[in-house]
Amino acid sequence: MSVIYLLISISIVVAIGFFIAFIRAVKTGQYDDDYTPSVRMLFDDELKIENPKPIQTKEEKQI
């Protein structure tokens, strides 16, 4: 029975630790950016390579 009390007390301490870490993250502004993720998919453009250089073979380089 004493093991159950020990495990419950340890779990409460761990839960309080996670809650304090969450409150600290919220206060430092880690979760403030709500706009960028919703707009990021609208600007997801592929890079286009313009005027690629042709690959020269050994014969063309010697000429």
N, CA, C and O atoms as a Maestro MAE file, in Angstrom:
{
 s_m_m2io_version
 :::
 2.0.0
}

f_m_ct {
 s_m_title
 :::
 protein
 m_atom[252] {
  # First column is atom index #
  i_m_mmod_type
  r_m_x_coord
  r_m_y_coord
  r_m_z_coord
  i_m_residue_number
  s_m_chain_name
  s_m_pdb_residue_name
  s_m_pdb_atom_name
  i_m_atomic_number
  :::
  1 25 0.810 -1.188 0.000 1 A "MET " " N  " 7
  2 3 0.000 0.000 0.000 1 A "MET " " CA " 6
  3 2 0.858 1.259 0.000 1 A "MET " " C  " 6
  4 15 0.478 2.277 -0.579 1 A "MET " " O  " 8
  5 25 2.000 1.188 0.642 2 A "SER " " N  " 7
  6 3 2.871 2.362 0.692 2 A "SER " " CA " 6
  7 2 3.488 2.645 -0.683 2 A "SER " " C  " 6
  8 15 3.847 3.786 -0.973 2 A "SER " " O  " 8
  9 25 3.615 1.618 -1.532 3 A "VAL " " N  " 7
  10 3 4.153 1.808 -2.880 3 A "VAL " " CA " 6
  11 2 3.191 2.654 -3.712 3 A "VAL " " C  " 6
  12 15 3.627 3.489 -4.505 3 A "VAL " " O  " 8
  13 25 1.902 2.446 -3.537 4 A "ILE " " N  " 7
  14 3 0.906 3.229 -4.271 4 A "ILE " " CA " 6
  15 2 1.006 4.699 -3.883 4 A "ILE " " C  " 6
  16 15 0.941 5.571 -4.749 4 A "ILE " " O  " 8
  17 25 1.162 4.982 -2.599 5 A "TYR " " N  " 7
  18 3 1.302 6.374 -2.163 5 A "TYR " " CA " 6
  19 2 2.567 7.002 -2.745 5 A "TYR " " C  " 6
  20 15 2.566 8.172 -3.128 5 A "TYR " " O  " 8
  21 25 3.628 6.232 -2.807 6 A "LEU " " N  " 7
  22 3 4.873 6.722 -3.376 6 A "LEU " " CA " 6
  23 2 4.717 7.025 -4.862 6 A "LEU " " C  " 6
  24 15 5.159 8.076 -5.324 6 A "LEU " " O  " 8
  25 25 4.096 6.120 -5.616 7 A "LEU " " N  " 7
  26 3 3.912 6.335 -7.048 7 A "LEU " " CA " 6
  27 2 2.976 7.505 -7.337 7 A "LEU " " C  " 6
  28 15 3.208 8.266 -8.276 7 A "LEU " " O  " 8
  29 25 1.926 7.652 -6.540 8 A "ILE " " N  " 7
  30 3 1.013 8.777 -6.737 8 A "ILE " " CA " 6
  31 2 1.715 10.099 -6.447 8 A "ILE " " C  " 6
  32 15 1.526 11.075 -7.173 8 A "ILE " " O  " 8
  33 25 2.513 10.134 -5.403 9 A "SER " " N  " 7
  34 3 3.217 11.381 -5.077 9 A "SER " " CA " 6
  35 2 4.260 11.722 -6.144 9 A "SER " " C  " 6
  36 15 4.427 12.893 -6.485 9 A "SER " " O  " 8
  37 25 4.954 10.731 -6.669 10 A "ILE " " N  " 7
  38 3 5.931 10.981 -7.730 10 A "ILE " " CA " 6
  39 2 5.229 11.458 -9.005 10 A "ILE " " C  " 6
  40 15 5.723 12.357 -9.686 10 A "ILE " " O  " 8
  41 25 4.089 10.864 -9.324 11 A "SER " " N  " 7
  42 3 3.375 11.288 -10.530 11 A "SER " " CA " 6
  43 2 2.834 12.708 -10.391 11 A "SER " " C  " 6
  44 15 2.795 13.455 -11.370 11 A "SER " " O  " 8
  45 25 2.420 13.083 -9.192 12 A "ILE " " N  " 7
  46 3 1.953 14.455 -8.973 12 A "ILE " " CA " 6
  47 2 3.109 15.441 -9.113 12 A "ILE " " C  " 6
  48 15 2.930 16.522 -9.674 12 A "ILE " " O  " 8
  49 25 4.272 15.089 -8.621 13 A "VAL " " N  " 7
  50 3 5.450 15.962 -8.759 13 A "VAL " " CA " 6
  51 2 5.832 16.114 -10.229 13 A "VAL " " C  " 6
  52 15 6.156 17.217 -10.670 13 A "VAL " " O  " 8
  53 25 5.798 15.035 -10.981 14 A "VAL " " N  " 7
  54 3 6.123 15.095 -12.412 14 A "VAL " " CA " 6
  55 2 5.088 15.937 -13.156 14 A "VAL " " C  " 6
  56 15 5.451 16.732 -14.023 14 A "VAL " " O  " 8
  57 25 3.808 15.776 -12.831 15 A "ALA " " N  " 7
  58 3 2.748 16.553 -13.478 15 A "ALA " " CA " 6
  59 2 2.901 18.040 -13.181 15 A "ALA " " C  " 6
  60 15 2.705 18.871 -14.068 15 A "ALA " " O  " 8
  61 25 3.244 18.379 -11.958 16 A "ILE " " N  " 7
  62 3 3.472 19.783 -11.602 16 A "ILE " " CA " 6
  63 2 4.670 20.338 -12.366 16 A "ILE " " C  " 6
  64 15 4.653 21.492 -12.795 16 A "ILE " " O  " 8
  65 25 5.708 19.523 -12.539 17 A "GLY " " N  " 7
  66 3 6.873 19.958 -13.314 17 A "GLY " " CA " 6
  67 2 6.521 20.250 -14.767 17 A "GLY " " C  " 6
  68 15 6.959 21.259 -15.320 17 A "GLY " " O  " 8
  69 25 5.730 19.371 -15.390 18 A "PHE " " N  " 7
  70 3 5.304 19.619 -16.763 18 A "PHE " " CA " 6
  71 2 4.397 20.844 -16.858 18 A "PHE " " C  " 6
  72 15 4.473 21.593 -17.832 18 A "PHE " " O  " 8
  73 25 3.553 21.052 -15.871 19 A "PHE " " N  " 7
  74 3 2.672 22.220 -15.872 19 A "PHE " " CA " 6
  75 2 3.478 23.507 -15.755 19 A "PHE " " C  " 6
  76 15 3.172 24.490 -16.430 19 A "PHE " " O  " 8
  77 25 4.490 23.515 -14.917 20 A "ILE " " N  " 7
  78 3 5.355 24.695 -14.773 20 A "ILE " " CA " 6
  79 2 6.114 24.955 -16.075 20 A "ILE " " C  " 6
  80 15 6.264 26.107 -16.482 20 A "ILE " " O  " 8
  81 25 6.589 23.903 -16.727 21 A "ALA " " N  " 7
  82 3 7.281 24.079 -18.009 21 A "ALA " " CA " 6
  83 2 6.334 24.633 -19.071 21 A "ALA " " C  " 6
  84 15 6.741 25.464 -19.883 21 A "ALA " " O  " 8
  85 25 5.085 24.188 -19.077 22 A "PHE " " N  " 7
  86 3 4.108 24.693 -20.023 22 A "PHE " " CA " 6
  87 2 3.801 26.167 -19.765 22 A "PHE " " C  " 6
  88 15 3.758 26.961 -20.705 22 A "PHE " " O  " 8
  89 25 3.588 26.538 -18.515 23 A "ILE " " N  " 7
  90 3 3.305 27.937 -18.177 23 A "ILE " " CA " 6
  91 2 4.488 28.826 -18.553 23 A "ILE " " C  " 6
  92 15 4.296 29.940 -19.040 23 A "ILE " " O  " 8
  93 25 5.692 28.349 -18.333 24 A "ARG " " N  " 7
  94 3 6.882 29.130 -18.681 24 A "ARG " " CA " 6
  95 2 6.993 29.307 -20.198 24 A "ARG " " C  " 6
  96 15 7.376 30.378 -20.666 24 A "ARG " " O  " 8
  97 25 6.663 28.273 -20.964 25 A "ALA " " N  " 7
  98 3 6.711 28.374 -22.422 25 A "ALA " " CA " 6
  99 2 5.663 29.349 -22.946 25 A "ALA " " C  " 6
  100 15 5.920 30.080 -23.903 25 A "ALA " " O  " 8
  101 25 4.501 29.365 -22.335 26 A "VAL " " N  " 7
  102 3 3.456 30.292 -22.756 26 A "VAL " " CA " 6
  103 2 3.857 31.729 -22.426 26 A "VAL " " C  " 6
  104 15 3.634 32.635 -23.230 26 A "VAL " " O  " 8
  105 25 4.434 31.938 -21.275 27 A "LYS " " N  " 7
  106 3 4.828 33.296 -20.878 27 A "LYS " " CA " 6
  107 2 5.974 33.841 -21.726 27 A "LYS " " C  " 6
  108 15 6.057 35.052 -21.933 27 A "LYS " " O  " 8
  109 25 6.850 32.983 -22.218 28 A "THR " " N  " 7
  110 3 7.958 33.453 -23.048 28 A "THR " " CA " 6
  111 2 7.558 33.646 -24.501 28 A "THR " " C  " 6
  112 15 8.371 34.095 -25.308 28 A "THR " " O  " 8
  113 25 6.312 33.312 -24.851 29 A "GLY " " N  " 7
  114 3 5.816 33.585 -26.197 29 A "GLY " " CA " 6
  115 2 6.071 32.501 -27.210 29 A "GLY " " C  " 6
  116 15 6.094 32.776 -28.409 29 A "GLY " " O  " 8
  117 25 6.259 31.296 -26.774 30 A "GLN " " N  " 7
  118 3 6.547 30.218 -27.710 30 A "GLN " " CA " 6
  119 2 5.339 29.892 -28.586 30 A "GLN " " C  " 6
  120 15 5.513 29.421 -29.709 30 A "GLN " " O  " 8
  121 25 4.145 30.124 -28.112 31 A "TYR " " N  " 7
  122 3 2.935 29.760 -28.848 31 A "TYR " " CA " 6
  123 2 2.229 30.983 -29.440 31 A "TYR " " C  " 6
  124 15 1.034 30.904 -29.724 31 A "TYR " " O  " 8
  125 25 2.910 32.095 -29.634 32 A "ASP " " N  " 7
  126 3 2.269 33.311 -30.105 32 A "ASP " " CA " 6
  127 2 1.992 33.332 -31.595 32 A "ASP " " C  " 6
  128 15 1.072 34.032 -32.019 32 A "ASP " " O  " 8
  129 25 2.731 32.609 -32.406 33 A "ASP " " N  " 7
  130 3 2.608 32.701 -33.855 33 A "ASP " " CA " 6
  131 2 1.475 31.803 -34.346 33 A "ASP " " C  " 6
  132 15 1.669 30.608 -34.572 33 A "ASP " " O  " 8
  133 25 0.293 32.389 -34.509 34 A "ASP " " N  " 7
  134 3 -0.851 31.631 -35.014 34 A "ASP " " CA " 6
  135 2 -1.101 31.887 -36.496 34 A "ASP " " C  " 6
  136 15 -1.833 31.134 -37.138 34 A "ASP " " O  " 8
  137 25 -0.506 32.931 -37.040 35 A "TYR " " N  " 7
  138 3 -0.813 33.334 -38.409 35 A "TYR " " CA " 6
  139 2 0.029 32.601 -39.447 35 A "TYR " " C  " 6
  140 15 -0.501 32.180 -40.476 35 A "TYR " " O  " 8
  141 25 1.310 32.443 -39.206 36 A "THR " " N  " 7
  142 3 2.219 31.890 -40.210 36 A "THR " " CA " 6
  143 2 1.871 30.472 -40.655 36 A "THR " " C  " 6
  144 15 1.885 30.229 -41.862 36 A "THR " " O  " 8
  145 25 1.562 29.525 -39.787 37 A "PRO " " N  " 7
  146 3 1.263 28.173 -40.271 37 A "PRO " " CA " 6
  147 2 0.061 28.108 -41.212 37 A "PRO " " C  " 6
  148 15 0.037 27.283 -42.125 37 A "PRO " " O  " 8
  149 25 -0.936 28.968 -41.001 38 A "SER " " N  " 7
  150 3 -2.108 28.921 -41.864 38 A "SER " " CA " 6
  151 2 -1.843 29.520 -43.231 38 A "SER " " C  " 6
  152 15 -2.545 29.196 -44.189 38 A "SER " " O  " 8
  153 25 -0.844 30.390 -43.346 39 A "VAL " " N  " 7
  154 3 -0.556 31.048 -44.612 39 A "VAL " " CA " 6
  155 2 0.607 30.374 -45.341 39 A "VAL " " C  " 6
  156 15 0.787 30.589 -46.539 39 A "VAL " " O  " 8
  157 25 1.380 29.582 -44.651 40 A "ARG " " N  " 7
  158 3 2.577 28.977 -45.233 40 A "ARG " " CA " 6
  159 2 2.252 28.118 -46.450 40 A "ARG " " C  " 6
  160 15 3.021 28.093 -47.411 40 A "ARG " " O  " 8
  161 25 1.132 27.419 -46.419 41 A "MET " " N  " 7
  162 3 0.802 26.548 -47.542 41 A "MET " " CA " 6
  163 2 0.419 27.349 -48.785 41 A "MET " " C  " 6
  164 15 0.489 26.819 -49.893 41 A "MET " " O  " 8
  165 25 0.019 28.604 -48.632 42 A "LEU " " N  " 7
  166 3 -0.331 29.423 -49.788 42 A "LEU " " CA " 6
  167 2 0.905 29.864 -50.562 42 A "LEU " " C  " 6
  168 15 0.827 30.100 -51.767 42 A "LEU " " O  " 8
  169 25 2.024 29.977 -49.896 43 A "PHE " " N  " 7
  170 3 3.255 30.435 -50.527 43 A "PHE " " CA " 6
  171 2 4.256 29.322 -50.749 43 A "PHE " " C  " 6
  172 15 5.454 29.584 -50.853 43 A "PHE " " O  " 8
  173 25 3.796 28.099 -50.824 44 A "ASP " " N  " 7
  174 3 4.674 26.953 -51.016 44 A "ASP " " CA " 6
  175 2 4.942 26.769 -52.505 44 A "ASP " " C  " 6
  176 15 4.330 25.918 -53.152 44 A "ASP " " O  " 8
  177 25 5.853 27.564 -53.042 45 A "ASP " " N  " 7
  178 3 6.188 27.519 -54.463 45 A "ASP " " CA " 6
  179 2 7.434 26.676 -54.666 45 A "ASP " " C  " 6
  180 15 8.329 26.631 -53.823 45 A "ASP " " O  " 8
  181 25 7.460 26.013 -55.806 46 A "GLU " " N  " 7
  182 3 8.645 25.244 -56.146 46 A "GLU " " CA " 6
  183 2 9.679 26.170 -56.779 46 A "GLU " " C  " 6
  184 15 9.327 27.120 -57.477 46 A "GLU " " O  " 8
  185 25 10.924 25.893 -56.536 47 A "LEU " " N  " 7
  186 3 11.990 26.686 -57.138 47 A "LEU " " CA " 6
  187 2 12.137 26.317 -58.604 47 A "LEU " " C  " 6
  188 15 12.178 25.140 -58.962 47 A "LEU " " O  " 8
  189 25 12.217 27.340 -59.448 48 A "LYS " " N  " 7
  190 3 12.377 27.112 -60.877 48 A "LYS " " CA " 6
  191 2 13.788 27.523 -61.282 48 A "LYS " " C  " 6
  192 15 14.245 28.619 -60.958 48 A "LYS " " O  " 8
  193 25 14.463 26.638 -61.989 49 A "ILE " " N  " 7
  194 3 15.815 26.921 -62.461 49 A "ILE " " CA " 6
  195 2 15.695 27.485 -63.877 49 A "ILE " " C  " 6
  196 15 15.215 26.815 -64.792 49 A "ILE " " O  " 8
  197 25 16.139 28.724 -64.034 50 A "GLU " " N  " 7
  198 3 16.071 29.361 -65.347 50 A "GLU " " CA " 6
  199 2 17.428 29.252 -66.031 50 A "GLU " " C  " 6
  200 15 18.471 29.413 -65.397 50 A "GLU " " O  " 8
  201 25 17.401 28.979 -67.316 51 A "ASN " " N  " 7
  202 3 18.600 28.883 -68.151 51 A "ASN " " CA " 6
  203 2 19.639 27.933 -67.555 51 A "ASN " " C  " 6
  204 15 20.719 28.379 -67.166 51 A "ASN " " O  " 8
  205 25 19.346 26.665 -67.478 52 A "PRO " " N  " 7
  206 3 20.358 25.740 -66.958 52 A "PRO " " CA " 6
  207 2 21.529 25.629 -67.932 52 A "PRO " " C  " 6
  208 15 21.336 25.650 -69.148 52 A "PRO " " O  " 8
  209 25 22.713 25.514 -67.407 53 A "LYS " " N  " 7
  210 3 23.901 25.396 -68.242 53 A "LYS " " CA " 6
  211 2 23.958 23.991 -68.836 53 A "LYS " " C  " 6
  212 15 23.765 23.004 -68.127 53 A "LYS " " O  " 8
  213 25 24.221 23.905 -70.129 54 A "PRO " " N  " 7
  214 3 24.322 22.569 -70.729 54 A "PRO " " CA " 6
  215 2 25.588 21.861 -70.261 54 A "PRO " " C  " 6
  216 15 26.621 22.492 -70.037 54 A "PRO " " O  " 8
  217 25 25.495 20.570 -70.119 55 A "ILE " " N  " 7
  218 3 26.626 19.758 -69.684 55 A "ILE " " CA " 6
  219 2 27.487 19.446 -70.906 55 A "ILE " " C  " 6
  220 15 27.001 18.931 -71.913 55 A "ILE " " O  " 8
  221 25 28.766 19.766 -70.794 56 A "GLN " " N  " 7
  222 3 29.678 19.519 -71.908 56 A "GLN " " CA " 6
  223 2 30.356 18.163 -71.724 56 A "GLN " " C  " 6
  224 15 30.742 17.781 -70.620 56 A "GLN " " O  " 8
  225 25 30.484 17.467 -72.817 57 A "THR " " N  " 7
  226 3 31.194 16.195 -72.783 57 A "THR " " CA " 6
  227 2 32.692 16.456 -72.977 57 A "THR " " C  " 6
  228 15 33.098 17.593 -73.219 57 A "THR " " O  " 8
  229 25 33.500 15.422 -72.874 58 A "LYS " " N  " 7
  230 3 34.948 15.569 -73.021 58 A "LYS " " CA " 6
  231 2 35.320 16.011 -74.426 58 A "LYS " " C  " 6
  232 15 36.253 16.796 -74.596 58 A "LYS " " O  " 8
  233 25 34.605 15.521 -75.440 59 A "GLU " " N  " 7
  234 3 34.912 15.901 -76.821 59 A "GLU " " CA " 6
  235 2 34.609 17.383 -77.049 59 A "GLU " " C  " 6
  236 15 35.371 18.073 -77.727 59 A "GLU " " O  " 8
  237 25 33.512 17.871 -76.491 60 A "GLU " " N  " 7
  238 3 33.151 19.264 -76.683 60 A "GLU " " CA " 6
  239 2 34.131 20.182 -75.965 60 A "GLU " " C  " 6
  240 15 34.387 21.292 -76.431 60 A "GLU " " O  " 8
  241 25 34.680 19.741 -74.846 61 A "LYS " " N  " 7
  242 3 35.634 20.565 -74.117 61 A "LYS " " CA " 6
  243 2 36.967 20.670 -74.871 61 A "LYS " " C  " 6
  244 15 37.652 21.689 -74.782 61 A "LYS " " O  " 8
  245 25 37.324 19.640 -75.597 62 A "GLN " " N  " 7
  246 3 38.591 19.650 -76.321 62 A "GLN " " CA " 6
  247 2 38.517 20.509 -77.571 62 A "GLN " " C  " 6
  248 15 39.552 20.972 -78.051 62 A "GLN " " O  " 8
  249 25 37.347 20.733 -78.105 63 A "ILE " " N  " 7
  250 3 37.202 21.498 -79.362 63 A "ILE " " CA " 6
  251 2 37.326 22.964 -79.124 63 A "ILE " " C  " 6
  252 15 37.229 23.752 -80.065 63 A "ILE " " O  " 8
  :::
 }
 m_bond[251] {
  # First column is bond index #
  i_m_from
  i_m_to
  i_m_order
  :::
  1 1 2 1
  2 2 3 1
  3 3 4 2
  4 3 5 1
  5 5 6 1
  6 6 7 1
  7 7 8 2
  8 7 9 1
  9 9 10 1
  10 10 11 1
  11 11 12 2
  12 11 13 1
  13 13 14 1
  14 14 15 1
  15 15 16 2
  16 15 17 1
  17 17 18 1
  18 18 19 1
  19 19 20 2
  20 19 21 1
  21 21 22 1
  22 22 23 1
  23 23 24 2
  24 23 25 1
  25 25 26 1
  26 26 27 1
  27 27 28 2
  28 27 29 1
  29 29 30 1
  30 30 31 1
  31 31 32 2
  32 31 33 1
  33 33 34 1
  34 34 35 1
  35 35 36 2
  36 35 37 1
  37 37 38 1
  38 38 39 1
  39 39 40 2
  40 39 41 1
  41 41 42 1
  42 42 43 1
  43 43 44 2
  44 43 45 1
  45 45 46 1
  46 46 47 1
  47 47 48 2
  48 47 49 1
  49 49 50 1
  50 50 51 1
  51 51 52 2
  52 51 53 1
  53 53 54 1
  54 54 55 1
  55 55 56 2
  56 55 57 1
  57 57 58 1
  58 58 59 1
  59 59 60 2
  60 59 61 1
  61 61 62 1
  62 62 63 1
  63 63 64 2
  64 63 65 1
  65 65 66 1
  66 66 67 1
  67 67 68 2
  68 67 69 1
  69 69 70 1
  70 70 71 1
  71 71 72 2
  72 71 73 1
  73 73 74 1
  74 74 75 1
  75 75 76 2
  76 75 77 1
  77 77 78 1
  78 78 79 1
  79 79 80 2
  80 79 81 1
  81 81 82 1
  82 82 83 1
  83 83 84 2
  84 83 85 1
  85 85 86 1
  86 86 87 1
  87 87 88 2
  88 87 89 1
  89 89 90 1
  90 90 91 1
  91 91 92 2
  92 91 93 1
  93 93 94 1
  94 94 95 1
  95 95 96 2
  96 95 97 1
  97 97 98 1
  98 98 99 1
  99 99 100 2
  100 99 101 1
  101 101 102 1
  102 102 103 1
  103 103 104 2
  104 103 105 1
  105 105 106 1
  106 106 107 1
  107 107 108 2
  108 107 109 1
  109 109 110 1
  110 110 111 1
  111 111 112 2
  112 111 113 1
  113 113 114 1
  114 114 115 1
  115 115 116 2
  116 115 117 1
  117 117 118 1
  118 118 119 1
  119 119 120 2
  120 119 121 1
  121 121 122 1
  122 122 123 1
  123 123 124 2
  124 123 125 1
  125 125 126 1
  126 126 127 1
  127 127 128 2
  128 127 129 1
  129 129 130 1
  130 130 131 1
  131 131 132 2
  132 131 133 1
  133 133 134 1
  134 134 135 1
  135 135 136 2
  136 135 137 1
  137 137 138 1
  138 138 139 1
  139 139 140 2
  140 139 141 1
  141 141 142 1
  142 142 143 1
  143 143 144 2
  144 143 145 1
  145 145 146 1
  146 146 147 1
  147 147 148 2
  148 147 149 1
  149 149 150 1
  150 150 151 1
  151 151 152 2
  152 151 153 1
  153 153 154 1
  154 154 155 1
  155 155 156 2
  156 155 157 1
  157 157 158 1
  158 158 159 1
  159 159 160 2
  160 159 161 1
  161 161 162 1
  162 162 163 1
  163 163 164 2
  164 163 165 1
  165 165 166 1
  166 166 167 1
  167 167 168 2
  168 167 169 1
  169 169 170 1
  170 170 171 1
  171 171 172 2
  172 171 173 1
  173 173 174 1
  174 174 175 1
  175 175 176 2
  176 175 177 1
  177 177 178 1
  178 178 179 1
  179 179 180 2
  180 179 181 1
  181 181 182 1
  182 182 183 1
  183 183 184 2
  184 183 185 1
  185 185 186 1
  186 186 187 1
  187 187 188 2
  188 187 189 1
  189 189 190 1
  190 190 191 1
  191 191 192 2
  192 191 193 1
  193 193 194 1
  194 194 195 1
  195 195 196 2
  196 195 197 1
  197 197 198 1
  198 198 199 1
  199 199 200 2
  200 199 201 1
  201 201 202 1
  202 202 203 1
  203 203 204 2
  204 203 205 1
  205 205 206 1
  206 206 207 1
  207 207 208 2
  208 207 209 1
  209 209 210 1
  210 210 211 1
  211 211 212 2
  212 211 213 1
  213 213 214 1
  214 214 215 1
  215 215 216 2
  216 215 217 1
  217 217 218 1
  218 218 219 1
  219 219 220 2
  220 219 221 1
  221 221 222 1
  222 222 223 1
  223 223 224 2
  224 223 225 1
  225 225 226 1
  226 226 227 1
  227 227 228 2
  228 227 229 1
  229 229 230 1
  230 230 231 1
  231 231 232 2
  232 231 233 1
  233 233 234 1
  234 234 235 1
  235 235 236 2
  236 235 237 1
  237 237 238 1
  238 238 239 1
  239 239 240 2
  240 239 241 1
  241 241 242 1
  242 242 243 1
  243 243 244 2
  244 243 245 1
  245 245 246 1
  246 246 247 1
  247 247 248 2
  248 247 249 1
  249 249 250 1
  250 250 251 1
  251 251 252 2
  :::
 }
}
